[in-house]
Amino acid sequence: MVRYKNIIYGGEINLSMKKCILICFVIIVIIGIVLCVNYYYYNKINNRADIKIPILLYHNFVTEVPESYPDNFCYINTPQSFEENIEVLLQSGYTPISMKDLDEANNGNLKLPQKPIIITFDDGYYSNYEYIYPILKKYQIKASIFIVTDNIGKEIDNIRYLSWDNCLEMQSSGLVEIFSHSKRHIFYDKVSIRTIRDDVLESYKAIDDNLGKKDFKVFAYPYGAYTKGTVRTLKNNGIDMQLYDIVINNFKNLNKNYIKRINIPCQMTGKEIIEAIESNSII
């Protein structure tokens, strides 16, 4: 067995023993680092403010409400009622923030206001640009639009969708974020993981190609349909936040892969929205 003269102690130390001591020291350091990291994140989560983060979900807008509607008026609204919602929320002390603001707060880089709220729109209807974008500019309100990329620039069943130029104009204002609501608006809980992966990646490729590369990516599930497998797949393919329906978030236990929203049906008033937020009732 190889031995050498230890100058400091004047004795002989077995090299194998010295290796064991070094390995034990490294293990102790690693355990210490892990404990410190866990302690940091434990305190980071438990020291978070107990703040509700309601995310409102709108869809299409019409100037006149029809006498009947196939989806029981859950997915249409009017510009007038939307503006009323905004006015009441602002008067009641709510501060609109963006999805990026929420991400920054989640990472500890931004302090949330006492009563934050996020405004979102699904599908990418032209009415969002025609009727709602002027209201957002009027009140300087941040909002996020989740588009179905295959529908961009089209008219389907007499419903017009946004163009890429519309999206670029709104995004360039600094008020509107454009994110993916899928490529084809399919049920993610009924197709293969590979189909889901391809659909998400292709939708964001279209967004990146037309609006510039996105370093921060959010995905809103079509129909709110998801599984643990879809969540894992999107997370592994660069999606920073995932949205589905329905409930109100709380910052204290926020999970960025399970962000929740509340749908705003036709003609719901600002007062009713606030009552739903305060009572934690599902809309």
Backbone torsions as a table, in degrees:
resi	resn	phi	psi	omega
1	MET	NA	135.7	-176.5
2	VAL	-74.8	134.2	176.6
3	ARG	-131.8	155.5	176.6
4	TYR	-141.0	161.6	-176.4
5	LYS	-84.0	119.4	177.8
6	ASN	-86.0	113.6	-173.9
7	ILE	-66.9	-39.7	-175.1
8	ILE	-65.8	-47.1	-174.7
9	TYR	-99.1	-9.3	178.4
10	GLY	68.9	18.0	-179.9
11	GLY	-125.0	-177.2	179.9
12	GLU	-109.6	132.1	-179.7
13	ILE	-120.6	131.9	177.2
14	ASN	-64.3	127.4	-179.2
15	LEU	-59.4	-38.3	179.6
16	SER	-62.4	-40.1	178.1
17	MET	-64.5	-39.0	-179.7
18	LYS	-65.2	-38.3	177.2
19	LYS	-63.3	-41.2	179.4
20	CYS	-62.6	-40.9	179.0
21	ILE	-63.5	-42.1	-179.7
22	LEU	-64.1	-42.9	179.7
23	ILE	-63.2	-42.8	178.6
24	CYS	-62.7	-39.1	178.8
25	PHE	-63.0	-44.7	179.1
26	VAL	-61.6	-42.9	179.7
27	ILE	-62.2	-42.5	179.4
28	ILE	-62.8	-40.9	178.8
29	VAL	-63.2	-44.8	-179.5
30	ILE	-62.6	-45.0	178.5
31	ILE	-60.7	-40.6	178.7
32	GLY	-62.5	-42.0	178.8
33	ILE	-63.7	-44.2	179.9
34	VAL	-61.5	-44.3	179.6
35	LEU	-63.4	-39.4	179.4
36	CYS	-65.9	-42.9	179.4
37	VAL	-63.4	-45.4	178.8
38	ASN	-62.2	-40.3	178.5
39	TYR	-63.2	-41.5	180.0
40	TYR	-62.0	-48.8	-177.8
41	TYR	-71.4	-32.9	176.3
42	TYR	-60.7	-47.1	179.9
43	ASN	-70.8	-33.9	178.5
44	LYS	-61.6	-42.9	-179.6
45	ILE	-72.1	-46.4	-174.8
46	ASN	-75.0	-18.2	177.3
47	ASN	-92.2	0.8	178.2
48	ARG	-67.0	148.3	178.5
49	ALA	-68.8	146.0	177.3
50	ASP	-84.4	78.4	-174.5
51	ILE	-117.9	129.8	174.8
52	LYS	-74.3	140.2	177.0
53	ILE	-126.1	84.1	177.4
54	PRO	-73.4	133.7	175.2
55	ILE	-115.6	112.0	-176.8
56	LEU	-84.8	138.0	-178.6
57	LEU	-117.8	120.5	174.3
58	TYR	-117.1	165.1	177.9
59	HIS	-126.6	-109.2	-177.6
60	ASN	-91.0	157.9	179.4
61	PHE	-127.1	139.7	178.8
62	VAL	-129.9	150.5	-179.3
63	THR	-80.3	-26.5	177.3
64	GLU	-130.2	128.4	-179.6
65	VAL	-76.2	125.0	179.5
66	PRO	-68.9	164.3	-179.9
67	GLU	-70.0	-28.7	176.4
68	SER	-141.0	156.0	-178.7
69	TYR	-149.7	134.8	-173.2
70	PRO	-61.3	-28.2	-179.0
71	ASP	-100.8	27.2	175.4
72	ASN	56.2	33.8	174.5
73	PHE	64.9	20.0	-179.3
74	CYS	-79.4	-21.5	-171.1
75	TYR	-122.4	22.2	170.7
76	ILE	-132.4	159.1	175.9
77	ASN	-154.8	179.6	178.2
78	THR	-116.5	152.4	175.8
79	PRO	-58.3	-35.3	-179.6
80	GLN	-64.9	-44.0	-179.1
81	SER	-70.6	-34.5	177.4
82	PHE	-63.2	-45.0	179.8
83	GLU	-64.9	-37.2	176.2
84	GLU	-62.1	-42.8	177.5
85	ASN	-57.1	-47.2	-178.6
86	ILE	-62.4	-46.3	-178.6
87	GLU	-60.1	-45.5	-178.2
88	VAL	-67.2	-41.4	179.6
89	LEU	-63.6	-43.7	179.3
90	LEU	-65.1	-42.6	179.4
91	GLN	-65.0	-26.2	-178.9
92	SER	-90.5	7.8	173.9
93	GLY	92.6	7.8	179.1
94	TYR	-79.6	141.9	179.7
95	THR	-116.0	113.1	177.5
96	PRO	-66.7	132.2	175.4
97	ILE	-125.7	167.6	179.5
98	SER	-96.1	169.1	174.0
99	MET	-63.2	-35.7	177.8
100	LYS	-65.2	-38.6	175.7
101	ASP	-59.5	-42.8	179.7
102	LEU	-62.8	-41.1	178.7
103	ASP	-63.5	-42.8	178.8
104	GLU	-63.6	-39.7	177.4
105	ALA	-66.2	-40.5	179.8
106	ASN	-63.0	-31.4	179.1
107	ASN	-88.1	2.1	177.8
108	GLY	81.8	14.8	-177.2
109	ASN	-101.4	-1.6	-177.2
110	LEU	-149.4	138.8	176.9
111	LYS	-92.2	129.2	179.6
112	LEU	-74.0	149.1	170.4
113	PRO	-68.7	166.9	-177.1
114	GLN	-65.1	-33.4	-178.7
115	LYS	-131.6	74.7	179.9
116	PRO	-77.1	156.4	173.9
117	ILE	-151.3	145.3	180.0
118	ILE	-120.6	133.2	-179.7
119	ILE	-104.2	125.1	179.6
120	THR	-131.2	156.0	177.8
121	PHE	-134.9	135.6	179.9
122	ASP	-105.4	152.2	169.6
123	ASP	91.1	-34.5	178.7
124	GLY	89.4	44.5	179.5
125	TYR	-74.2	145.9	177.9
126	TYR	-61.3	-28.0	179.8
127	SER	-61.0	-25.7	176.4
128	ASN	-63.1	-36.7	178.3
129	TYR	-80.7	-43.5	-174.3
130	GLU	-69.1	-44.7	-173.4
131	TYR	-106.2	-36.8	-169.6
132	ILE	-91.7	-38.6	179.8
133	TYR	-55.7	-42.1	175.8
134	PRO	-60.6	-34.0	178.2
135	ILE	-70.1	-40.5	177.3
136	LEU	-60.3	-42.1	178.5
137	LYS	-67.1	-40.2	-179.1
138	LYS	-58.5	-42.7	-177.0
139	TYR	-101.6	0.9	-177.6
140	GLN	53.9	52.9	-177.0
141	ILE	-99.9	133.0	174.1
142	LYS	-80.6	145.0	178.8
143	ALA	-154.3	164.6	178.1
144	SER	-127.6	134.6	177.3
145	ILE	-115.2	126.8	179.8
146	PHE	-104.1	112.6	-171.9
147	ILE	-102.2	149.3	168.7
148	VAL	-92.9	107.3	-167.1
149	THR	-64.9	-30.8	178.6
150	ASP	-67.2	-19.2	-177.8
151	ASN	-92.4	-9.2	-176.0
152	ILE	-61.5	131.0	179.2
153	GLY	79.9	8.6	-176.3
154	LYS	-112.5	165.9	168.6
155	GLU	-123.1	119.9	-175.4
156	ILE	-124.9	124.9	-178.9
157	ASP	52.2	43.6	178.1
158	ASN	66.5	16.2	176.0
159	ILE	-112.4	125.8	-177.1
160	ARG	-91.1	141.8	179.2
161	TYR	-112.1	163.3	179.6
162	LEU	-59.4	153.2	169.6
163	SER	-99.1	166.9	176.0
164	TRP	-63.9	-34.3	177.6
165	ASP	-63.6	-40.5	175.9
166	ASN	-59.7	-46.1	-178.6
167	CYS	-62.5	-43.9	-178.3
168	LEU	-64.8	-40.1	178.8
169	GLU	-62.3	-46.0	-179.3
170	MET	-66.9	-41.4	179.0
171	GLN	-63.4	-40.1	-178.3
172	SER	-66.6	-19.5	179.2
173	SER	-70.5	-19.2	-176.1
174	GLY	83.8	-2.3	-179.3
175	LEU	-96.4	-28.3	-170.8
176	VAL	-117.2	127.9	171.8
177	GLU	-97.8	140.5	177.2
178	ILE	-112.4	122.4	179.7
179	PHE	-128.8	177.5	-176.2
180	SER	-91.6	137.9	170.2
181	HIS	-118.8	25.8	179.7
182	SER	98.4	171.4	176.6
183	LYS	-87.6	-39.3	-172.1
184	ARG	-124.8	2.3	-178.8
185	HIS	56.7	61.9	-179.7
186	ILE	-110.1	164.5	176.9
187	PHE	-77.5	112.0	-176.8
188	TYR	-72.2	-14.4	178.2
189	ASP	-91.3	5.2	-176.8
190	LYS	-124.1	6.6	-179.6
191	VAL	-126.4	169.7	-176.4
192	SER	-71.5	159.3	177.6
193	ILE	-60.3	-38.5	179.6
194	ARG	-64.7	-40.9	177.8
195	THR	-62.0	-42.1	178.9
196	ILE	-62.3	-47.7	-180.0
197	ARG	-58.2	-47.7	-178.7
198	ASP	-64.4	-39.9	-178.8
199	ASP	-63.3	-44.4	-179.9
200	VAL	-66.1	-48.6	-177.1
201	LEU	-63.9	-39.3	179.4
202	GLU	-69.4	-35.7	178.5
203	SER	-65.4	-42.7	179.8
204	TYR	-74.5	-26.1	174.3
205	LYS	-64.4	-41.7	178.3
206	ALA	-63.5	-42.0	178.5
207	ILE	-64.4	-46.8	179.9
208	ASP	-62.1	-41.0	-178.5
209	ASP	-66.0	-33.7	-174.5
210	ASN	-99.6	-25.1	-174.8
211	LEU	-122.4	0.4	-177.3
212	GLY	98.5	149.6	-175.4
213	LYS	-63.3	134.6	-179.6
214	LYS	-99.1	120.7	174.5
215	ASP	-85.0	-20.6	179.3
216	PHE	-120.6	118.0	-173.7
217	LYS	-121.9	130.2	177.8
218	VAL	-122.1	145.8	179.6
219	PHE	-129.3	131.8	175.0
220	ALA	-108.1	123.0	-176.2
221	TYR	-68.1	129.1	171.3
222	PRO	-59.9	133.1	180.0
223	TYR	63.7	5.9	-176.4
224	GLY	67.6	18.4	-174.1
225	ALA	-90.7	118.7	-178.3
226	TYR	-148.3	166.9	172.0
227	THR	-138.5	172.4	175.6
228	LYS	-60.7	-33.7	179.3
229	GLY	-67.2	-39.3	178.9
230	THR	-67.8	-39.7	179.5
231	VAL	-61.5	-44.8	179.5
232	ARG	-64.5	-41.6	-179.1
233	THR	-64.1	-46.1	-180.0
234	LEU	-65.0	-41.4	178.7
235	LYS	-60.1	-42.5	-178.7
236	ASN	-73.7	-11.7	-178.9
237	ASN	-114.8	30.7	167.9
238	GLY	89.5	10.0	178.2
239	ILE	-87.0	121.8	-175.0
240	ASP	-80.7	-34.6	179.2
241	MET	-139.9	145.2	179.9
242	GLN	-125.1	132.5	-176.7
243	LEU	-116.0	139.7	172.2
244	TYR	-147.8	178.2	-178.3
245	ASP	-100.9	161.4	-7.1
246	ILE	-139.9	137.0	172.5
247	VAL	165.5	177.6	178.7
248	ILE	-108.8	132.7	-178.9
249	ASN	-76.3	155.0	169.4
250	ASN	-127.1	129.7	-174.4
251	PHE	-60.8	-29.2	-176.0
252	LYS	-60.9	-36.0	-179.0
253	ASN	-123.7	31.6	-176.8
254	LEU	-63.4	132.0	173.7
255	ASN	-118.2	113.4	-172.2
256	LYS	-66.6	-12.6	176.5
257	ASN	-92.7	-2.8	179.5
258	TYR	-138.4	57.4	179.1
259	ILE	-79.9	135.3	-174.2
260	LYS	-109.9	155.7	178.6
261	ARG	-133.6	168.2	174.1
262	ILE	-124.0	127.4	-178.6
263	ASN	-78.0	137.7	179.5
264	ILE	-105.6	105.3	-179.1
265	PRO	-74.7	173.0	-174.7
266	CYS	-54.7	128.7	172.9
267	GLN	65.7	18.6	175.3
268	MET	-67.7	133.4	-175.3
269	THR	-85.1	162.1	176.7
270	GLY	-61.1	-39.0	178.6
271	LYS	-61.9	-41.4	179.0
272	GLU	-66.5	-36.0	177.5
273	ILE	-63.7	-46.2	-179.7
274	ILE	-63.4	-40.8	177.8
275	GLU	-61.6	-39.5	178.8
276	ALA	-66.9	-39.5	178.4
277	ILE	-64.3	-47.9	-175.9
278	GLU	-68.4	-29.4	-179.3
279	SER	-96.2	-1.7	-177.2
280	ASN	59.3	26.1	-179.7
281	SER	-80.7	147.1	-179.4
282	ILE	-86.6	134.2	-179.2
283	ILE	-97.9	NA	NA
